[in-house]
Amino acid sequence: MERSKRAKGNAGKTERARDAILAAITLLYPAALRGVQVQRMVGLPSWTTRFKRQLAALVESGHLRRIVGDDEPNARATPWRNRWLRLADSEARRLGKAV
């Protein structure tokens, strides 16, 4: 029983983290931001593996779009904190209708 409560609590934290990331990026749409800038906007004092996973999940699910800069010869080798991210167009339209 205790384990399921903990799992639900972690799921809630994950959802809140993703919402905070999307809210921070929405404020500056259509600007592209580096991962470390998003981290600071969300209010995290240091870079964490959990935050990196949240960014990766948002990119994979289509909420965020990865922008590959001209100065990135190997985009997959670029650390997440230096990757450029932008709110996906579909997500911006959805959020625009909600406002």
C-alpha positions as CSV (number, residue, x, y, z in Angstrom):
1,M,0.0,0.0,0.0
2,E,2.8,2.4,0.9
3,R,4.5,1.8,-2.4
4,S,1.5,2.7,-4.4
5,K,1.1,6.0,-2.5
6,R,4.8,6.8,-3.2
7,A,4.3,6.0,-6.9
8,K,1.3,8.3,-7.1
9,G,3.3,11.0,-5.4
10,N,6.2,10.6,-7.9
11,A,3.8,10.7,-10.8
12,G,2.3,14.0,-9.4
13,K,5.8,15.4,-9.2
14,T,6.6,14.4,-12.7
15,E,3.4,16.0,-14.0
16,R,4.1,19.3,-12.1
17,A,7.6,19.4,-13.4
18,R,6.4,19.0,-17.0
19,D,3.8,21.7,-16.5
20,A,6.3,24.1,-15.0
21,I,8.6,23.5,-18.0
22,L,5.8,24.1,-20.5
23,A,4.6,27.2,-18.6
24,A,8.1,28.7,-18.6
25,I,8.6,28.2,-22.3
26,T,5.1,29.4,-23.1
27,L,6.0,32.8,-21.6
28,L,8.6,33.4,-24.2
29,Y,7.1,31.6,-27.2
30,P,8.3,31.8,-30.0
31,A,11.8,32.2,-28.6
32,A,14.1,29.2,-28.6
33,L,15.8,28.6,-25.2
34,R,18.8,26.5,-24.2
35,G,18.1,23.7,-21.7
36,V,20.0,25.5,-18.9
37,Q,17.8,28.7,-19.4
38,V,14.7,26.6,-19.0
39,Q,16.1,25.1,-15.9
40,R,16.7,28.6,-14.4
41,M,13.2,29.8,-15.4
42,V,11.6,26.8,-13.6
43,G,13.6,27.6,-10.6
44,L,15.9,24.6,-10.2
45,P,19.2,25.6,-8.5
46,S,21.2,22.9,-10.3
47,W,21.0,20.6,-13.3
48,T,19.5,17.2,-12.5
49,T,19.1,13.9,-14.3
50,R,15.4,14.0,-13.6
51,F,15.1,17.4,-15.3
52,K,17.0,16.1,-18.3
53,R,14.6,13.2,-18.5
54,Q,11.6,15.6,-18.3
55,L,12.9,17.6,-21.2
56,A,13.6,14.4,-23.2
57,A,10.0,13.2,-22.5
58,L,8.5,16.5,-23.6
59,V,10.5,16.5,-26.9
60,E,9.6,12.9,-27.5
61,S,5.9,13.5,-26.9
62,G,5.9,16.5,-29.3
63,H,5.3,19.3,-26.8
64,L,8.8,20.7,-27.3
65,R,10.7,20.9,-30.5
66,R,14.5,20.5,-30.7
67,I,16.3,23.2,-32.7
68,V,19.6,22.1,-34.1
69,G,22.0,25.1,-34.5
70,D,24.5,25.6,-37.3
71,D,27.3,25.3,-34.8
72,E,26.3,21.8,-33.8
73,P,28.3,19.3,-36.0
74,N,26.9,16.3,-34.1
75,A,23.4,17.1,-32.7
76,R,23.2,13.9,-30.7
77,A,26.4,14.6,-28.9
78,T,25.3,18.1,-27.7
79,P,24.6,18.0,-23.9
80,W,20.9,18.7,-23.0
81,R,21.8,21.8,-21.1
82,N,23.2,23.3,-24.3
83,R,20.4,22.1,-26.6
84,W,18.0,24.7,-28.1
85,L,14.3,24.0,-27.4
86,R,11.2,25.7,-28.6
87,L,7.5,25.1,-27.9
88,A,6.0,22.9,-30.7
89,D,3.6,24.7,-33.0
90,S,0.7,22.4,-32.1
91,E,1.3,23.0,-28.4
92,A,1.4,26.7,-28.9
93,R,-2.0,26.6,-30.8
94,R,-3.5,24.4,-28.1
95,L,-2.3,26.8,-25.3
96,G,-3.4,29.8,-27.4
97,K,-7.0,28.5,-27.5
98,A,-7.0,27.9,-23.8
99,V,-6.1,31.5,-23.0
